[in-house]
Amino acid sequence: MMPRMRIAIAGDHNGLLMKATLVEWLTADGHQVDDRGTHGAEIVDYPPLCADVARQVLGGHAERGIVIGGTGGGEAIASNKIRGIRAGLCHSTFLAEISSAHNNTNVLVLGAKVIGPAEAVAITSTWLSTPFKGERHQRRLDQIAALERGEPLH
Ligand SMILES: O=C(CO)[C@H](O)[C@H](O)COP(=O)(O)O
C-alpha cells in the first residue's frame, strides 16, 4: 500500500484544471494536500510557485511537492535551481518510476499541455508509490549534491 504523505502542490494558469484533478485524487487517496495556488485563471509566473513548493519540502512541511505548468520544462529548470530539490519532469509512468527509483525526486513536474488528467493521476500514483533504490543511485545523488555545492567531480 502506498504510504500517505503531506504533499504541497502548485501550478500556473495552465495547470489549474490538472491541479484540481490531482488535489481531488490525492485527497481521496488519503494524502494531506496543501494547494499553494494559483487559484484563478489569470496569467501568473511559475518560478515563485516553484520556490514556494520547494520551501514547503525543504522546510519539512511537505514530504513531496508537485508543480504543474504548460509543458513543465521551465518549472523543472526553476525547481532544480534550488539546493536540495530534485525535480523530475515526467510525462509517462516509466519516467515517474525511474524518477523515484533512481533520482529520488522530491518534486514531480507535469505539463498540462502534454498529458491529460488520467495520465497525470497514473504518473503521480507511480511516482509516489515507487521506492528509491539507493546503492549506486545514492552515489550519483551524492555527486549531484557535490555539484550543487560547487565542488569539482573527479
Ligand atoms: O510550462 C511552462 C514553462 O515550461 C509555462 O506554463 C509556460 O511557459 C507559460 O506560458 P504562458 O504564459 O504563455 O501560458
The ligand as an SDF file (V2000), in Angstrom:
LIG
                    3D

 14 13  0  0  0  0  0  0  0  0999 V2000
    5.1560   25.2470  -18.9260 O   0  0  0  0  0  0  0  0  0  0  0  0
    5.5790   26.3450  -18.7330 C   0  0  0  0  0  0  0  0  0  0  0  0
    7.0430   26.6020  -18.6720 C   0  0  0  0  0  0  0  0  0  0  0  0
    7.7410   25.4440  -19.0090 O   0  0  0  0  0  0  0  0  0  0  0  0
    4.6580   27.5010  -18.5270 C   0  0  0  0  0  0  0  0  0  0  0  0
    3.4050   27.0120  -18.1170 O   0  0  0  0  0  0  0  0  0  0  0  0
    4.5030   28.3180  -19.8040 C   0  0  0  0  0  0  0  0  0  0  0  0
    5.7490   28.7590  -20.3050 O   0  0  0  0  0  0  0  0  0  0  0  0
    3.6250   29.5380  -19.5420 C   0  0  0  0  0  0  0  0  0  0  0  0
    3.4130   30.2270  -20.7510 O   0  0  0  0  0  0  0  0  0  0  0  0
    2.1490   31.1670  -20.9860 P   0  0  0  0  0  0  0  0  0  0  0  0
    2.2620   32.2980  -20.0020 O   0  0  0  0  0  0  0  0  0  0  0  0
    2.2570   31.6010  -22.4200 O   0  0  0  0  0  0  0  0  0  0  0  0
    0.9040   30.3440  -20.7250 O   0  0  0  0  0  0  0  0  0  0  0  0
  1  2  2  0
  2  3  1  0
  2  5  1  0
  3  4  1  0
  5  6  1  0
  5  7  1  0
  7  8  1  0
  7  9  1  0
  9 10  1  0
 10 11  1  0
 11 12  2  0
 11 13  1  0
 11 14  1  0
M  END
$$$$
